[in-house]
Each structure stands twice: as C-alpha cells, then as structure tokens.
Amino acid sequence: MQTIQIDELRKRLESEEMTLLEVYTRENQPDPFDEKPINEPIETVGEEAEERFSKAEPIVVYSSEDEHASSKRAAENLEEKGFTNVYQYMGTAKDLQDLGYPSV
C-alpha cells in the first residue's frame, strides 16, 4: 500500500481516473442520500470492491471517522484481495471538498 498526499492526489486526478473510496464502520454509516464519492463499510470493503472494480484500477481509500486507522485497514484488506494499485489518502475530507469532490 502506498500513501498519497493532497498535492499528488490533485495532480493524479487531473491526469488520470482514480476511484475515491470512503470507508466507514457500520456504527458510523453515512446518510445514503448524501452526494458522496463511493463509500463502503470497512467490514466488507474487500468483498464489495471485488464485485465493482478491476484489481489493477487505482483506488484511493480514505476515512473521515478517525486518524487514518480505518483507511489503512481498508487499503490492507484490498491488497489482501489482490488489488495492486491501492493508495491510502493521508489528508482530510475537507481537502477533497476543496478539490471539488462532494463533502463527506
């Protein structure tokens, strides 16, 4: 797993397609009607991703719940499932909002 900071993420999003994947615990499930990037429960992120994404697709995992523990765990789960292009975003949800992505 690689980590990615806001400056690199911005550049990469401008030049290539990357999937932003917000993870959460079931206790902190977001409102399903909020406009957000793709989000998945941390408990099932690997299984869900296998059904939705190519294993070579660049996936940026982040969490707004804690200090990156959930996103790290999710990125590790994806790698265990064979995903090869996984990044853990080390910034904040507000940074993404400032880039024009929906508020989380």
Secondary structure, DSSP 8 states (H G I E B T S, - for coil): -EEE-HHHHHHHHHHS--EEEEEE-GGG---TTS--SEEEEGGGHHHHHHHHS-TTS-EEEE-SSSSSHHHHHHHHHHHHTT--SEEEE-S-HHHHHHTT----
